[in-house]
Amino acid sequence: MAESEACQSFEEAFRIAEEAARNLDQGELSLEKAIGEYERGKRALNQCYAFLKKAQTKIEVLAKQESTGDGDTAAGGDLAWRDAGEVEPLGEALGRIERERGSAAPD
């Protein structure tokens, strides 16, 4: 990923950040390459945070529209995106994912 290159999706940025972390964990890189890999991973991670912030903002707007009755609603009066079932709050989902990843990490 070039310094000026931006990932097109959260999944792409997350994959790059994970790959950089794996490469660093292996401990086989020279110091110079390790620093470059760290920078690559950090850029990708920052892009992940930006994607998540954008998603959180979008969800907050939709939730506000739902509570005030503004915006597009499904026939039942609920926003169409909620029809699939209960939506886990973003902060809780991120915490759960982080805990699951942490418990799966090798010692």
Residue pairs with C-beta under 8 A, 6 or more apart in sequence:
1 7
1 16
1 40
1 43
1 44
3 43
6 47
7 13
7 16
7 44
7 47
9 51
10 48
10 51
10 52
10 55
13 44
13 45
13 47
13 48
13 51
14 44
14 48
16 40
16 41
16 44
17 41
17 44
17 45
17 48
19 41
20 37
20 38
20 40
20 41
20 44
21 41
23 29
23 37
24 34
24 37
24 38
24 41
29 37
52 90
52 94
55 90
56 90
59 87
59 90
62 71
62 79
62 81
64 70
65 71
65 72
65 79
66 73
66 78
66 79
66 82
71 79
72 79
72 80
73 79
73 80
74 80
74 82
74 83
76 83
81 87
88 96
